[in-house]
Structures are given as structure tokens and as C-alpha cells.
């Protein structure tokens, strides 16, 4: 399990560097799923949680599924998304959730504004 902000920052950089959309929003999507680690959501439910940002949610979910951070399942012809069960990635996402606002802002600055 990750114990330092540095390890979390390294993972953020790894996952966000090849994402060409709004990286901060992508990380918020990861945090959202990390806050509900045992829940499966339809994309419509996630869109509502993100105040109707459908394009962002759909692109972000596709990217996160490709990277193995999020799993996608079909149930009654509805795609459901949840945080991966892969322990290393899952633990990393859960560490993001534990950060307070100041830690999160510091990590974002270090991740997106390298010195």
C-alpha cells in the first residue's frame, strides 16, 4: 500500500501523462470511484454525479478501462463501471481518497506543474 504522497504523485503522473483531455477531471473521476470502491455505476449515474459532463465522463471511463483502473461489466444491456479489483491499483486509488484538500492540491500542482 502507498504510504507517501510521492508514490501517489508518481502514479498520477503515470496515468495522466498520456491523457489528452482534462487531466484534473480525470483524476476527480478516479477519486469518485475510489470513494465508492464496491459500487458499480452506469455511465448515466456518473454523468449526473459530474453535473452532466457526458463527453468528459465517457472519454474518461474509456481511458480508465483501457488503463485497467476501472472495470466495465454488462448487466441487462447496461454498462456498469467500478474501481478495479487489482490490489495495487485499487490501493493507490484509495490513497487518493484519503487525502485532504491541501494534500490533494499539493499533489495536483506537483503532478501537473513539475519544477
N, C-alpha and C positions, 0 to 999 in steps of 0.2 A: 504494500500500500504506500502511496506517496505521502511523504511527511513534510515536504518543503514546497514553498511557492516556486522555487527554481525548477523542480521537477514538473510541476503543473505548467509553468511557463513554457518549458521545452515541448511538452505535449501539445499545448495550444499552438505554438509556432508550427509544429509538425503538421497538424491537421488543417490549420488555417492558411498556410502559405500557398497552397495550390487552389484555393477557393477564390474565384474572381468576382464574387458578389460582395455583399455587405458582411464582412468578417465578424464584426461585433454582434450583428444579429444572429449569425450562425452560432456563435458561442452562447448567446442567450437561449437559443433553441436547445443546445446541449444541456444547459443548466435547467431548463424547463423539464426535460425528460429525466434529468438526474434528481429533480425534486419529487418525481413520481416513478421511482425505479421499477416498480412492479405493476405498472398500469400500461395498458395498450390503448392508444388513441387513434381515432380516424384522423385523416388529414383535415377534415371539416372541423373537428373539435380543436385541433391545434390552431387552425386559422382563426377561430373565434378567440382563443387564448391570446393570440398575437394581433388582435384588433383588425382582423380581416386582411392581413397581408398575404394573400393567397400565393402570389408569384414567389415571394420570398420563402414561404413555408414549403411549397412544392419543390423548389430548387434545392433548398437546404436539406430536406428529407432525402431527396435522391442522392445528394452528395454524401450525407452521413451514412446511408445504407451502403453505398459503394465503398466507403472507408471502414465499414464494419463497426461503427459506433452505435448504429441503430439497426434493429431488425425489422423486417417487414413480413407480415403474415396476412393471408387471406381468410376471411371468415364471412360467410353469407355474401360473397362477392364484394366485400368491403376490405380495403387495405387497412391494416392496423399496424401502428408503429410503436416500438418500445425501445428502451435502452438495451443494449446488447447484454448477453449473459456471459460474455468473455470477461473473466475476472479482472485482468489488468486494465482493460479499457473502462470497464464498469467502475472500478475503484477510482480511477482518475476522474471520471465524470462526477462521482460522489464527492470527491475532494473539492471540486468547483463549487458545489452546493454549500459546503461548509464555510466558504469564505464570506467574511462580512463585506460591506460595501467598500471600505477603504482598501482592503486586500484585493478585491476584485478590480478596482480602479488601477491600483498599482500593477497588477498582472497585465491588464489590458495595455497600459502605457508601455511596459517593458516588452510586451509581445509585438505591438504594432509600431512602436517608436523606438527601435533599438538605438543604443548610444553610439 
